[in-house]
Amino acid sequence: MCLLAALLPISMPAGAKTSLLNYVGQCVPFARAASGIAIYGDAWTWWTQAAGRYQRGDIPRPGAVIVFERTSRLPLGHVAVISRVVDPHVVMVTHANWSRQNGERGHAEQDVTLTDVSARGDWSAVKVWYRDMDGLGSTIYPTYGFVYGSTLDNGSRAQPAPELTGRDPDYVGALIDSYVR
C-alpha cells in the first residue's frame, strides 16, 4: 500500500509504527488506502466515477465503500469502508474525519455502527454512530450505494487493508445501537 505509506507519516510521530488507525485527515485518502479502490476527488463524486470502472450496488460487503451524497451538512459528501456486516440493515464501517477525538476531527475510527434507515431497505439512507455523543446520530444521511473493489475491465480485485476491522468487534452493541432509535 504505497499510498498508505505516503499518507501516514504526515500525522504520526517519528519512529511510530505505521498503522491505518493512526491516520488523521480527510475521509477520501483514508477510504482509498483502506479499501484499495483507486478513485480520487470529493467523496460525493465516487459513485459517478466508479461507473464503468468498479462494480456498484446496494448490498453491503466487507471492503466496499459506501458513498454519502453531498448535503448541507456534508458539502463534500463522505466515504466509509465496510469493515463488518452485522445483519442486512446494520454494518460496521472504518472511516476517518467523522467524530471528534480529543476535540478534533480527522481521526480514523474502526468498526463504527452504520444503520440502514431507508424506507425500501436499500441503504439509500443511513444513521451513523458518533463518538462525540456516544450514540447513534439522529441525522439521516442520503447515500448512493456501495462501490465494490472489483474492476469491470479485467475483474481484478482491490485489496482492503488488514486493519479494516478489529479482532473483537461488538456485534451485540452494534445491534442495540441501531435498534434503540
DAJO-V474668 format. One record per residue. N is the residue number from 1. SS is DSSP state (A for helix, B for strand, O for the rest). PSI is psi as a letter, one per 30 degrees, with the letter a starting at -180 (NA if undefined). Layout:
# DAJO-V474668
n = {N,N}
ss = {SS,SS}
psi = {PSI,PSI}
This chain:
# DAJO-V474668
n = {1,2,3,4,5,6,7,8,9,10,11,12,13,14,15,16,17,18,19,20,21,22,23,24,25,26,27,28,29,30,31,32,33,34,35,36,37,38,39,40,41,42,43,44,45,46,47,48,49,50,51,52,53,54,55,56,57,58,59,60,61,62,63,64,65,66,67,68,69,70,71,72,73,74,75,76,77,78,79,80,81,82,83,84,85,86,87,88,89,90,91,92,93,94,95,96,97,98,99,100,101,102,103,104,105,106,107,108,109,110,111,112,113,114,115,116,117,118,119,120,121,122,123,124,125,126,127,128,129,130,131,132,133,134,135,136,137,138,139,140,141,142,143,144,145,146,147,148,149,150,151,152,153,154,155,156,157,158,159,160,161,162,163,164,165,166,167,168,169,170,171,172,173,174,175,176,177,178,179,180,181}
ss = {O,A,A,A,A,A,A,A,O,O,O,O,O,O,O,O,O,O,O,A,A,A,O,B,O,O,A,A,A,A,A,A,A,A,A,O,O,O,O,O,O,O,A,A,A,A,A,A,A,A,O,O,O,B,B,B,B,O,O,O,O,O,O,O,B,B,B,B,O,O,O,O,O,O,O,O,O,B,B,B,B,B,B,B,B,B,B,O,O,B,B,B,B,B,B,B,O,O,O,O,B,O,O,B,O,O,B,B,B,B,B,B,B,B,B,B,O,O,O,O,O,O,O,O,B,B,B,B,B,B,O,O,O,O,B,B,O,O,O,O,B,B,B,B,B,B,B,B,B,B,B,O,O,O,O,O,B,O,O,O,O,A,A,A,O,O,O,O,O,O,A,A,A,A,A,A,A,A,A,O,O}
psi = {i,e,e,e,e,e,e,e,f,e,g,k,l,k,f,k,k,k,k,e,f,f,k,k,a,l,e,e,e,e,e,e,e,e,f,g,k,i,k,l,l,k,e,f,f,e,e,e,e,f,k,f,e,l,k,l,a,g,k,k,k,k,f,l,k,k,j,k,l,k,l,e,f,i,f,g,a,l,k,k,k,k,e,k,j,e,l,f,g,k,l,k,l,k,l,l,h,d,l,k,k,h,g,l,l,f,l,k,k,k,h,k,k,k,k,k,g,l,e,f,h,g,g,f,k,l,k,k,k,j,e,e,g,h,l,k,l,f,k,k,k,k,l,e,a,k,k,l,f,k,l,f,e,g,g,l,k,k,j,l,k,f,g,e,l,l,e,i,l,i,e,e,e,e,e,e,e,f,f,i,NA}
